[in-house]
Amino acid sequence: MINTLKSKKLNSFNKYYDRCNSPETFFIPFMRNKKIISLLLLFWVIQASSQTIKITSIDHLAGQFIKNLRADTAEEIQVQTDKKFYITGETIWFKAYCLNRISHKIYSHSKTLFVDLVNEQDSVISQLLLNNKEQKTDADISIPVSLGSGYYWLRAYTKNILQQDRNRIFVAPLYILNPTKKDSFALSHGVKQIVACPPYCNPPHISFYPEGGSMIAGTNSLVAFRCYDDTGSPLNISGYVTDSWDSVVATFKTSTAGLGKFSLYVWKSRKYNAHIRWGDGHEFVYPLPAIDQYASQLSVADQSGNVIKLRLSLGDSLYKKNKRTYILGMSRDSLCFAAIGTDMYEIFVPKKSFPNGMATILLFDDLGKIISERNIYIQNNPVINLKTDKENYAAREKVKLDIEVTDSNNYPMVSLISVAVTDDKLATELPDKDEIALQQKSETDIADSNDLVMLTQKSNYYGDDYNMSPRDPLLNIDNDSALLNINGIVVNKKNEPVRNRVLTLFSNNRGIIFETDTTKEDGRFHFPLPSHDDSTQFTLQLTNLKGVKLDEKIILDTFNFPRFNTPYQLKKRFTFDDSVVINNIKTYSFDTAHIGKGKEWLKAVTVKTTKKKPVNYDSKKRVSNFSHIITSDMIRQSGVNNIRDALLMVPGLHYSHGYLVIGGLSDFKIDPHSEPTLIVNGAEIDVISGFNPLMNESSPLSYYLSRMDANIIDFVEVLTGAEAATYGSRGGNGVILINTTTSPHGKYGSPDLVKFYPKGYITSSTFVCPDYDKKEIKKSAYPDERATIYWNGSILTDSQGKASISFFTADPATTYTVTMMGVTAGGDRLYKKINISRK
């Protein structure tokens, strides 16, 4: 007997039976005999009491299950990059989304998100720390010009992911081209494709997925399969299934990339094998999962437009044992449907009870253990509208793009999104994510394709400890907090720990940080820190309790990045469809960004001139050849001891009414907003917010610059006039760009005074593009050959689900691809692409 729970309240005996899907039908004739009526009333009370017990038990099961789900700290990460092909010297722009594995909502359990770029041997090229707690997870990586051509992999993970399941780290392939070094066809080497039946190949790998998790005798069982090669690439195959009597009981073939399904009637005493012919005609045999006589199987008997018909089948050892089972219908971490039944039965589940996306039907036994799982897909996707103000655009013309996200009923959905606009020749693709890929299919293919993908999904709950036992609240405690601490030890000349030593920690990172601590018996000290940006300087000073400096040594604990090898199956290369891009990057990128050598290029022309004096700073970071440069040598040789005073060497830069300004601004216009924009290592610094002026100090910019250590400066670049206009309205008062070095100049402190740069969170650089609204910039003869013309990793739609952005096209006539990725507040993943024509 089965009862679908739509309400806890029992309205009447008749309504109770109306909701039963039992194969038995009860008829109760009208009688006047009081004894019989009394017996019927007693029967009704017993039934109602029994039903109350059932409701209570399923309430307890569902409540505990949901509680355990929401206590789960498992994470998954999605990353969008602006493209996937790069040239040395370019910047990789990306946005990382850390999501809860169950709810798919933005998740900040782990304070820190690790991102690195590695090569084929997993040697690290670049490592970043992102502040996931404050949702500052958009960043950029500058590609070294010395990097060789070849495949590289962008990895994103938390310490929790590494500890729980390393196969859940995010890994995406990128290809980087260095035009000055030999390529050796590295891009096309190892390119994967879906193959039909190559004449040579290792035996394919096949994984079988019986519906509900088990094969049950005496039923028509549906079995899905996934076929792939040694590298994990999908393979298209066909074959047949035989039983123990060598009879062919089913045939099969893949209906989409590497995926397929077949059904067969299962007999108790037989074994089943799948056969395929491969390569030169050799036959390979794969055993199907064994028949389980103690299993329960939850299967989809039928799907109509609004209802899903589920069937529960039992193995011979469980059949007619009058065992009670429970059904819970889940959408991520929310309960949408619940039911109780005994033995074998069928039940109808309304689709409207579930939101869009993947839902899971779970079967529990009477002990609260999950014994079967079936994924279904509810086609009710968010509606994403990307609309431009025109169909075609000219060179250097402004594009206005409106974004709107709603549900299928046109209700707005607040969403966090990232948008990249890239030349179509180099447009990025999402990693292989089945659920997102489903959203791109046509209506005619959606039902069968969805169900096939659902059948081959890895179990979300089955096999995990999501049962009646409460989960340990101490599991998966975030251990990234060590990143926000400064720890160490004080030792004397004999390297012995010293107690009662006072350490003072200070920094001028956007406001004074000033803390003290006293060493304990073991000589150790500890400073908890607020979130700080990478390359922030801190200073530790050591004294005794009387404030006297001592000739003792401060030893700081070091922070080490996780070191591990990328799981082989995650280190994928590009698909065969990217072969077109392979040619584009070798021609388009060479032509527009670099001067090459070889028969395809004009002969080199040697121009004799006076030998240039080598520069003592990283000239690759210089923005304009017409800017004013102040090097570290100039600062030291000038006799000044801070950057603020050194900047006065720049013509036109002076103080007016206490503010640092460029040019001759009117006295009536001078205020803190009249000062130049400050950019440190590519990130704009807000010097006004939180400014606490000291005595006779009115300039936020001057206050900030006076507290920067000149020893860490590589060079300072000052942009004025048309050069500063490339930064748009922010460059109206000029721009000061400060580039630091990782090798500080000069001697650095003494044993009792330590200056250091603890690893901190990366602040995303500002994606800079020309402002062609300004006529002098639009008429510039300098060619605009940008491949990525727009990037924004942190767009938040308003309460109406809307957002608007604008950007300018470049010079080449091409087609641009707008790629939008994101997640709604409710955990719905978003992905959309449109094209823009640049005639």
MIRO-519827 format. One record per residue (C-alpha): residue in three letters; x, y, z. Coordinates in steps of 0.02 Angstrom, whole numbers, padded with zeros to 5 digits, always signed. Example, Ala and Ser with C-alpha at 12.3 -4.5 7.8 and 13.67 -1.06 7.14 Angstrom:
MIRO-519827
ALA+00615-00225+00390 SER+00684-00053+00357 
This chain:
MIRO-519827
MET+00000+00000+00000 ILE+00067+00173-00044 ASN+00018+00345+00013 THR+00076+00509-00062 LEU+00095+00640+00074 LYS+00019+00805+00020 SER-00037+00853+00194 LYS-00009+00792+00371 LYS-00193+00808+00411 LEU-00313+00664+00374 ASN-00477+00739+00318 SER-00578+00579+00308 PHE-00570+00392+00288 ASN-00625+00406+00106 LYS-00491+00536+00063 TYR-00360+00424+00139 TYR-00405+00283+00018 ASP-00421+00404-00127 ARG-00237+00442-00111 CYS-00184+00259-00109 ASN-00110+00180-00265 SER-00134+00003-00199 PRO-00178-00130-00328 GLU-00314-00184-00205 THR-00483-00095-00206 PHE-00587-00082-00049 PHE-00778-00077-00060 ILE-00875-00035+00099 PRO-01065-00070+00079 PHE-01191+00034+00173 MET-01255-00065+00329 ARG-01378-00031+00469 ASN-01313-00160+00590 LYS-01240-00061+00736 LYS-01110-00194+00776 ILE-01044-00190+00600 ILE-01043+00000+00602 SER-00949-00003+00768 LEU-00822-00123+00695 LEU-00800-00011+00544 LEU-00774+00139+00656 LEU-00644+00042+00756 PHE-00559-00010+00594 TRP-00557+00172+00538 VAL-00478+00228+00703 ILE-00344+00093+00688 GLN-00307+00142+00509 ALA-00300+00328+00553 SER-00183+00289+00699 SER-00072+00185+00585 GLN-00068+00327+00459 THR-00016+00450+00594 ILE+00130+00335+00638 LYS+00183+00332+00456 ILE+00177+00521+00441 THR+00279+00541+00599 SER+00411+00419+00539 ILE+00431+00497+00367 ASP+00434+00669+00445 HIS+00577+00612+00555 LEU+00668+00532+00408 ALA+00647+00684+00295 GLY+00693+00806+00432 GLN+00852+00714+00479 PHE+00899+00688+00297 ILE+00878+00872+00254 LYS+00975+00921+00411 ASN+01118+00807+00360 LEU+01117+00873+00183 ARG+01128+01053+00238 ALA+01268+01011+00359 ASP+01370+00943+00214 THR+01517+01057+00173 ALA+01565+00974+00009 GLU+01607+01102-00124 GLU+01622+01111-00312 ILE+01702+01247-00416 GLN+01660+01319-00586 VAL+01776+01440-00677 GLN+01748+01551-00828 THR+01897+01618-00924 ASP+01888+01752-01057 LYS+01957+01628-01185 LYS+02061+01469-01192 PHE+02200+01515-01314 TYR+02329+01644-01261 ILE+02493+01721-01315 THR+02637+01751-01196 GLY+02624+01924-01120 GLU+02434+01920-01119 THR+02322+01912-00966 ILE+02208+01768-00918 TRP+02048+01844-00849 PHE+01940+01726-00748 LYS+01798+01711-00623 ALA+01784+01567-00499 TYR+01619+01512-00424 CYS+01631+01408-00265 LEU+01466+01315-00245 ASN+01393+01195-00119 ARG+01395+01023-00202 ILE+01214+00988-00151 SER+01124+01156-00157 HIS+01230+01232-00298 LYS+01218+01399-00209 ILE+01366+01516-00187 TYR+01459+01442-00040 SER+01590+01522+00073 HIS+01627+01384+00199 SER+01809+01385+00142 LYS+01882+01557+00169 THR+02015+01534+00037 LEU+02007+01478-00143 PHE+02170+01418-00219 VAL+02201+01447-00404 ASP+02357+01397-00498 LEU+02421+01377-00674 VAL+02526+01220-00704 ASN+02613+01141-00852 GLU+02617+00963-00915 GLN+02727+00907-00770 ASP+02618+00998-00641 SER+02755+01125-00612 VAL+02675+01285-00549 ILE+02682+01438-00662 SER+02574+01551-00554 GLN+02482+01535-00388 LEU+02344+01644-00319 LEU+02240+01654-00161 LEU+02062+01717-00181 ASN+01955+01783-00039 ASN+01805+01667-00052 LYS+01734+01726+00114 GLU+01706+01900+00043 GLN+01662+01835-00131 LYS+01813+01916-00212 THR+01843+01773-00332 ASP+01876+01861-00497 ALA+02059+01885-00539 ASP+02188+01881-00677 ILE+02353+01796-00715 SER+02490+01879-00817 ILE+02572+01754-00934 PRO+02763+01767-00927 VAL+02841+01811-01095 SER+02971+01675-01067 LEU+02842+01535-01059 GLY+02855+01402-01194 SER+02714+01354-01312 GLY+02604+01211-01258 TYR+02462+01152-01149 TYR+02438+01222-00975 TRP+02301+01188-00849 LEU+02207+01308-00738 ARG+02163+01226-00572 ALA+02046+01290-00436 TYR+02015+01205-00269 THR+01996+01225-00082 LYS+02084+01126+00054 ASN+01919+01040+00089 ILE+01910+00975-00089 LEU+02088+00910-00079 GLN+02050+00820+00083 GLN+01880+00749+00031 ASP+01898+00704-00152 ARG+02039+00766-00263 ASN+01938+00717-00416 ARG+01823+00865-00379 ILE+01954+00999-00411 PHE+01919+01109-00561 VAL+02041+01083-00704 ALA+02028+01170-00872 PRO+02151+01159-01018 LEU+02226+01318-01091 TYR+02346+01334-01236 ILE+02482+01466-01232 LEU+02580+01513-01387 ASN+02752+01593-01382 PRO+02788+01662-01557 THR+02973+01680-01517 LYS+02995+01496-01478 LYS+02970+01341-01585 ASP+02796+01269-01569 SER+02830+01094-01635 PHE+02644+01073-01671 ALA+02613+01058-01484 LEU+02436+01122-01499 SER+02376+00989-01619 HIS+02472+00854-01527 GLY+02354+00754-01419 VAL+02195+00836-01483 LYS+02050+00721-01441 GLN+01900+00679-01546 ILE+01751+00562-01544 VAL+01797+00413-01652 ALA+01682+00287-01733 CYS+01795+00135-01753 PRO+01979+00173-01784 PRO+02084+00032-01857 TYR+02197+00036-01705 CYS+02158+00076-01525 ASN+02163+00005-01351 PRO+02003-00081-01295 PRO+01869+00047-01251 HIS+01815+00070-01071 ILE+01630+00045-01034 SER+01538+00087-00873 PHE+01362+00017-00848 TYR+01227+00105-00747 PRO+01074-00004-00707 GLU+00923+00104-00675 GLY+00901+00127-00488 GLY+01075+00057-00455 SER+01038-00131-00468 MET+00976-00266-00588 ILE+00822-00358-00522 ALA+00764-00528-00586 GLY+00589-00541-00660 THR+00586-00363-00727 ASN+00626-00267-00884 SER+00785-00179-00830 LEU+00850-00021-00912 VAL+01040-00008-00920 ALA+01131+00150-00975 PHE+01315+00150-01022 ARG+01459+00270-01049 CYS+01601+00225-01167 TYR+01770+00313-01166 ASP+01953+00289-01211 ASP+02109+00289-01103 THR+02107+00479-01089 GLY+01923+00490-01044 SER+01866+00548-01216 PRO+01694+00483-01272 LEU+01685+00344-01401 ASN+01542+00295-01515 ILE+01507+00108-01517 SER+01375-00023-01557 GLY+01351-00201-01498 TYR+01236-00332-01425 VAL+01198-00420-01258 THR+01196-00609-01231 ASP+01138-00715-01084 SER+01209-00876-01010 TRP+01129-00977-01150 ASP+01221-00870-01278 SER+01057-00797-01340 VAL+01054-00616-01400 VAL+00934-00525-01284 ALA+00968-00343-01331 THR+01063-00232-01452 PHE+01134-00060-01418 LYS+01229+00089-01487 THR+01278+00260-01426 SER+01147+00393-01464 THR+01254+00540-01412 ALA+01440+00564-01376 GLY+01490+00407-01284 LEU+01318+00379-01206 GLY+01182+00251-01240 LYS+01055+00134-01159 PHE+00964-00030-01185 SER+00833-00135-01095 LEU+00817-00322-01067 TYR+00710-00444-00969 VAL+00815-00513-00826 TRP+00809-00696-00773 LYS+00864-00749-00600 SER+00986-00887-00645 ARG+01071-00804-00793 LYS+01224-00694-00819 TYR+01235-00562-00954 ASN+01377-00495-01061 ALA+01394-00348-01182 HIS+01489-00377-01345 ILE+01567-00246-01461 ARG+01678-00259-01614 TRP+01822-00136-01615 GLY+01967-00083-01723 ASP+02014-00223-01845 GLY+01857-00322-01802 HIS+01917-00396-01637 GLU+01773-00430-01517 PHE+01778-00370-01336 VAL+01663-00438-01202 TYR+01608-00341-01047 PRO+01507-00421-00905 LEU+01351-00329-00849 PRO+01323-00302-00662 ALA+01268-00459-00569 ILE+01085-00488-00522 ASP+01055-00437-00341 GLN+00918-00537-00254 TYR+00924-00422-00102 ALA+00909-00259-00197 SER+00769-00135-00222 GLN+00754-00047-00388 LEU+00672+00121-00416 SER+00634+00149-00601 VAL+00537+00268-00713 ALA+00394+00170-00792 ASP+00328+00317-00892 GLN+00344+00505-00912 SER+00202+00612-00975 GLY+00198+00800-00990 ASN+00158+00833-00808 VAL+00180+00668-00715 ILE+00318+00540-00687 LYS+00263+00361-00653 LEU+00385+00274-00536 ARG+00395+00087-00506 LEU+00473-00002-00357 SER+00537-00179-00392 LEU+00611-00298-00263 GLY+00734-00440-00273 ASP+00668-00616-00240 SER+00737-00617-00062 LEU+00637-00460-00018 TYR+00476-00490-00115 LYS+00318-00510-00009 LYS+00409-00477+00155 ASN+00289-00333+00193 LYS+00437-00215+00208 ARG+00396-00030+00223 THR+00493+00090+00113 TYR+00499+00279+00101 ILE+00518+00390-00052 LEU+00589+00566-00046 GLY+00596+00677-00199 MET+00742+00800-00186 SER+00795+00952-00283 ARG+00969+00991-00221 ASP+00946+01015-00033 SER+00757+01042-00034 LEU+00619+00914-00008 CYS+00487+00920-00146 PHE+00394+00755-00128 ALA+00372+00616+00000 ALA+00280+00449+00005 ILE+00267+00283+00101 GLY+00233+00109+00036 THR+00256-00077+00065 ASP+00322-00214-00050 MET+00313-00178-00237 TYR+00208-00032-00300 GLU+00190+00109-00425 ILE+00167+00294-00389 PHE+00135+00452-00488 VAL+00246+00603-00453 PRO+00190+00776-00514 LYS+00330+00870-00603 LYS+00263+01037-00543 SER+00321+00992-00367 PHE+00502+01014-00424 PRO+00599+01167-00484 ASN+00702+01161-00643 GLY+00858+01058-00665 MET+00909+00888-00599 ALA+00800+00810-00464 THR+00832+00648-00371 ILE+00707+00518-00312 LEU+00775+00421-00163 LEU+00712+00256-00091 PHE+00743+00219+00094 ASP+00717+00055+00186 ASP+00633+00043+00356 LEU+00801+00079+00441 GLY+00822+00245+00350 LYS+00959+00182+00232 ILE+00960+00236+00049 ILE+00935+00080-00057 SER+00900+00153-00229 GLU+00918+00318-00321 ARG+00848+00383-00485 ASN+00891+00552-00561 ILE+00764+00644-00669 TYR+00774+00807-00762 ILE+00639+00939-00748 GLN+00641+01051-00900 ASN+00599+01219-00825 ASN+00759+01317-00852 PRO+00794+01498-00809 VAL+00764+01612-00957 ILE+00918+01714-01004 ASN+00898+01861-01123 LEU+01052+01945-01196 LYS+01005+02088-01311 THR+01114+02216-01399 ASP+01055+02386-01458 LYS+01103+02349-01640 GLU+01132+02203-01756 ASN+01295+02262-01835 TYR+01432+02376-01773 ALA+01573+02475-01850 ALA+01752+02486-01786 ARG+01772+02570-01616 GLU+01584+02583-01594 LYS+01498+02568-01425 VAL+01395+02411-01394 LYS+01257+02416-01264 LEU+01209+02245-01197 ASP+01056+02216-01087 ILE+01048+02060-00979 GLU+00891+01987-00900 VAL+00870+01826-00801 THR+00697+01760-00757 ASP+00620+01592-00716 SER+00503+01503-00836 ASN+00356+01602-00764 ASN+00445+01767-00801 TYR+00484+01804-00619 PRO+00652+01895-00600 MET+00801+01799-00529 VAL+00941+01892-00441 SER+01103+01821-00510 LEU+01292+01838-00498 ILE+01365+01828-00672 SER+01525+01851-00771 VAL+01534+01907-00952 ALA+01672+01891-01082 VAL+01666+01965-01257 THR+01797+01884-01367 ASP+01840+01873-01549 ASP+01746+01719-01612 LYS+01908+01644-01676 LEU+01968+01626-01498 ALA+01803+01611-01403 THR+01806+01508-01245 GLU+01697+01358-01209 LEU+01634+01292-01044 PRO+01711+01136-00969 ASP+01616+00976-01003 LYS+01468+00993-00884 ASP+01322+00882-00932 GLU+01187+00980-00845 ILE+01235+01145-00925 ALA+01257+01063-01095 LEU+01079+00998-01084 GLN+01013+01175-01081 GLN+01084+01205-01254 LYS+00988+01062-01339 SER+00833+01081-01447 GLU+00660+01042-01380 THR+00644+00886-01488 ASP+00800+00806-01415 ILE+00783+00866-01237 ALA+00679+00728-01156 ASP+00780+00576-01213 SER+00949+00662-01198 ASN+00908+00725-01024 ASP+00856+00555-00961 LEU+01008+00471-01036 VAL+01124+00593-00950 MET+01027+00573-00788 LEU+01048+00384-00794 THR+01237+00400-00811 GLN+01261+00530-00675 LYS+01368+00485-00526 SER+01259+00455-00374 ASN+01234+00610-00267 TYR+01174+00518-00112 TYR+01176+00329-00136 GLY+01325+00258-00044 ASP+01352+00416+00059 ASP+01311+00422+00243 TYR+01152+00523+00221 ASN+01047+00419+00339 MET+00962+00435+00507 SER+01127+00454+00600 PRO+01169+00637+00635 ARG+01325+00699+00545 ASP+01474+00753+00648 PRO+01468+00943+00654 LEU+01658+00947+00670 LEU+01685+00863+00502 ASN+01761+00968+00364 ILE+01805+01115+00476 ASP+01886+01248+00368 ASN+02073+01252+00403 ASP+02118+01399+00292 SER+02119+01514+00444 ALA+02307+01489+00462 LEU+02324+01598+00308 LEU+02257+01746+00407 ASN+02375+01724+00553 ILE+02555+01776+00581 ASN+02643+01651+00692 GLY+02822+01625+00742 ILE+02950+01605+00879 VAL+03081+01715+00964 VAL+03250+01635+01000 ASN+03411+01697+01080 LYS+03588+01678+01014 LYS+03588+01497+01070 ASN+03429+01467+00969 GLU+03332+01439+01130 PRO+03149+01498+01142 VAL+03127+01654+01246 ARG+02972+01700+01346 ASN+02900+01871+01392 ARG+02958+01959+01235 VAL+02843+02092+01167 LEU+02813+02093+00980 THR+02730+02239+00895 LEU+02651+02211+00723 PHE+02605+02359+00615 SER+02561+02396+00434 ASN+02488+02542+00337 ASN+02375+02434+00229 ARG+02227+02550+00197 GLY+02229+02611+00375 ILE+02347+02573+00518 ILE+02357+02395+00584 PHE+02437+02396+00756 GLU+02440+02240+00867 THR+02549+02173+01008 ASP+02579+02000+01081 THR+02693+01926+01214 THR+02787+01763+01189 LYS+02735+01613+01293 GLU+02841+01481+01379 ASP+02886+01404+01211 GLY+02937+01573+01140 ARG+02794+01576+01017 PHE+02682+01721+00967 HIS+02521+01734+00868 PHE+02435+01877+00775 PRO+02262+01852+00698 LEU+02244+01964+00546 PRO+02101+02035+00447 SER+02096+01995+00261 HIS+02242+02078+00174 ASP+02295+02097-00006 ASP+02443+02007-00077 SER+02610+02102-00067 THR+02554+02199+00087 GLN+02704+02244+00194 PHE+02703+02205+00380 THR+02834+02248+00509 LEU+02872+02156+00672 GLN+02972+02241+00809 LEU+03044+02148+00961 THR+03074+02219+01136 ASN+03073+02158+01314 LEU+02936+02204+01438 LYS+03022+02371+01471 GLY+03024+02418+01288 VAL+03211+02391+01264 LYS+03265+02320+01096 LEU+03357+02155+01106 ASP+03484+02062+01002 GLU+03369+01913+00980 LYS+03296+01834+00825 ILE+03119+01826+00756 ILE+03081+01668+00656 LEU+02916+01672+00559 ASP+02815+01519+00513 THR+02800+01501+00326 PHE+02643+01467+00226 ASN+02657+01328+00097 PHE+02541+01305-00050 PRO+02468+01131-00074 ARG+02576+01025-00188 PHE+02493+00881-00280 ASN+02482+00796-00448 THR+02328+00830-00553 PRO+02221+00672-00569 TYR+02257+00602-00741 GLN+02076+00591-00795 LEU+02051+00777-00761 LYS+02197+00834-00866 LYS+02102+00841-01029 ARG+02153+00920-01192 PHE+02048+01007-01321 THR+01919+00916-01427 PHE+01928+00887-01612 ASP+01807+01031-01641 ASP+01942+01152-01586 SER+02050+01109-01737 VAL+01984+01265-01824 VAL+02045+01372-01681 ILE+02215+01287-01692 ASN+02243+01366-01861 ASN+02168+01533-01810 ILE+02282+01558-01662 LYS+02437+01522-01766 THR+02389+01650-01898 TYR+02275+01779-01819 SER+02376+01796-01659 PHE+02543+01804-01747 ASP+02482+01936-01868 THR+02404+02048-01737 ALA+02518+02032-01588 HIS+02694+01980-01634 ILE+02828+01986-01768 GLY+02876+01812-01822 LYS+03016+01732-01920 GLY+03017+01607-02062 LYS+02963+01593-02241 GLU+02788+01659-02201 TRP+02860+01826-02146 LEU+02950+01968-02234 LYS+03139+01969-02222 ALA+03202+02054-02068 VAL+03271+02230-02089 THR+03417+02281-01980 VAL+03419+02463-01927 LYS+03581+02530-01858 THR+03567+02658-01720 THR+03649+02709-01560 LYS+03648+02577-01425 LYS+03513+02604-01296 LYS+03560+02607-01115 PRO+03482+02454-01032 VAL+03341+02494-00913 ASN+03344+02434-00733 TYR+03158+02401-00718 ASP+03030+02283-00795 SER+02992+02381-00954 LYS+02862+02252-01008 LYS+02746+02324-00877 ARG+02759+02499-00949 VAL+02592+02560-01015 SER+02647+02703-01128 ASN+02809+02751-01214 PHE+02768+02934-01183 SER+02742+02923-00996 HIS+02855+02986-00856 ILE+02955+02849-00769 ILE+03032+02853-00595 THR+03145+02704-00561 SER+03201+02636-00394 ASP+03376+02702-00430 MET+03308+02876-00460 ILE+03217+02871-00293 ARG+03374+02819-00198 GLN+03490+02939-00290 SER+03374+03088-00266 GLY+03397+03081-00078 VAL+03211+03069-00040 ASN+03149+02928+00069 ASN+02971+02904+00005 ILE+02874+02892-00156 ARG+02769+03045-00123 ASP+02919+03162-00128 ALA+02997+03071-00275 LEU+02840+03103-00379 LEU+02872+03290-00371 MET+03012+03258-00498 VAL+02878+03232-00630 PRO+02844+03393-00730 GLY+02672+03464-00695 LEU+02644+03362-00536 HIS+02632+03477-00385 TYR+02535+03517-00227 SER+02390+03638-00230 HIS+02292+03676-00073 GLY+02367+03521+00007 TYR+02317+03403-00133 LEU+02431+03315-00258 VAL+02373+03369-00432 ILE+02432+03369-00612 GLY+02427+03530-00713 GLY+02345+03695-00672 LEU+02174+03654-00605 SER+02065+03797-00545 ASP+02071+03824-00358 PHE+01883+03804-00350 LYS+01891+03627-00417 ILE+02024+03556-00303 ASP+01969+03422-00179 PRO+02018+03239-00144 HIS+01930+03187-00305 SER+02046+03302-00405 GLU+02198+03193-00368 PRO+02264+03066-00494 THR+02201+02886-00494 LEU+02322+02768-00405 ILE+02351+02593-00475 VAL+02469+02472-00386 ASN+02519+02315-00481 GLY+02369+02335-00597 ALA+02240+02356-00457 GLU+02156+02524-00427 ILE+02176+02584-00247 ASP+02035+02676-00161 VAL+02136+02799-00057 ILE+01985+02904-00006 SER+01876+02772+00076 GLY+01922+02752+00259 PHE+02049+02896+00252 ASN+02089+02960+00427 PRO+02188+03122+00404 LEU+02330+03153+00525 MET+02392+03322+00582 ASN+02402+03446+00436 GLU+02373+03303+00310 SER+02227+03334+00193 SER+02277+03229+00042 PRO+02223+03045+00045 LEU+02341+03007-00099 SER+02489+03090-00016 TYR+02451+03002+00148 TYR+02448+02832+00062 LEU+02606+02862-00040 SER+02707+02926+00107 ARG+02682+02760+00195 MET+02735+02648+00052 ASP+02908+02572+00071 ALA+03021+02638-00068 ASN+03127+02481-00055 ILE+02994+02375-00139 ILE+02971+02489-00291 ASP+03022+02430-00463 PHE+02964+02587-00552 VAL+02828+02719-00549 GLU+02740+02774-00709 VAL+02641+02936-00722 LEU+02514+02956-00862 THR+02447+03127-00909 GLY+02338+03197-01048 ALA+02296+03079-01192 GLU+02395+02934-01115 ALA+02288+02940-00957 ALA+02130+02950-01062 THR+02146+02764-01101 TYR+02081+02737-00924 GLY+01920+02829-00965 SER+01843+02944-00837 ARG+01960+02876-00703 GLY+02107+02950-00796 GLY+02036+03126-00808 ASN+02155+03189-00672 GLY+02301+03080-00727 VAL+02355+02907-00672 ILE+02498+02852-00559 LEU+02548+02671-00585 ILE+02662+02591-00457 ASN+02745+02425-00496 THR+02828+02332-00352 THR+02967+02204-00356 THR+02979+02036-00270 SER+03163+02073-00228 PRO+03169+02222-00109 HIS+03312+02345-00132 GLY+03438+02373+00007 LYS+03468+02290+00175 TYR+03310+02235+00259 GLY+03303+02269+00444 SER+03391+02188+00590 PRO+03353+02032+00696 ASP+03237+02132+00809 LEU+03148+02219+00664 VAL+03077+02111+00525 LYS+02988+02176+00371 PHE+02898+02044+00271 TYR+02759+02012+00145 PRO+02644+01870+00200 LYS+02548+01785+00061 GLY+02381+01872+00047 TYR+02227+01880-00060 ILE+02239+01940-00239 THR+02142+02096-00284 SER+02077+02085-00460 SER+02152+02205-00585 THR+02036+02318-00681 PHE+02004+02262-00860 VAL+02057+02415-00959 CYS+01986+02456-01129 PRO+01993+02618-01230 ASP+01856+02746-01209 TYR+01808+02786-01388 ASP+01678+02910-01329 LYS+01827+03028-01324 LYS+01860+03090-01501 GLU+02049+03105-01480 ILE+02060+02923-01431 LYS+01941+02861-01566 LYS+02043+02950-01700 SER+02206+02875-01637 ALA+02308+02791-01774 TYR+02365+02655-01653 PRO+02285+02490-01711 ASP+02160+02409-01594 GLU+02184+02222-01618 ARG+02111+02161-01452 ALA+02049+01982-01451 THR+01955+02007-01287 ILE+01861+02172-01295 TYR+01767+02156-01131 TRP+01780+02061-00967 ASN+01685+02081-00805 GLY+01687+01945-00673 SER+01569+02023-00545 ILE+01404+02078-00618 LEU+01255+02070-00501 THR+01082+02086-00575 ASP+00957+02199-00487 SER+00795+02148-00403 GLN+00715+02136-00575 GLY+00848+02014-00635 LYS+00923+02145-00751 ALA+01094+02218-00785 SER+01168+02325-00925 ILE+01347+02339-00986 SER+01434+02431-01128 PHE+01599+02412-01219 PHE+01682+02458-01384 THR+01724+02351-01535 ALA+01903+02337-01599 ASP+01968+02371-01775 PRO+01962+02200-01863 ALA+01800+02151-01950 THR+01747+01992-01862 THR+01613+01910-01757 TYR+01621+01924-01569 THR+01556+01793-01449 VAL+01472+01851-01289 THR+01487+01714-01158 MET+01390+01733-00996 MET+01408+01617-00849 GLY+01341+01628-00672 VAL+01226+01565-00536 THR+01060+01627-00467 ALA+01029+01661-00284 GLY+00931+01498-00279 GLY+01073+01393-00351 ASP+01024+01382-00535 ARG+01174+01379-00649 LEU+01173+01500-00794 TYR+01258+01491-00962 LYS+01220+01584-01123 LYS+01309+01633-01283 ILE+01264+01755-01421 ASN+01361+01829-01567 ILE+01393+02011-01612 SER+01434+02060-01790 ARG+01575+02185-01824 LYS+01558+02224-02009 
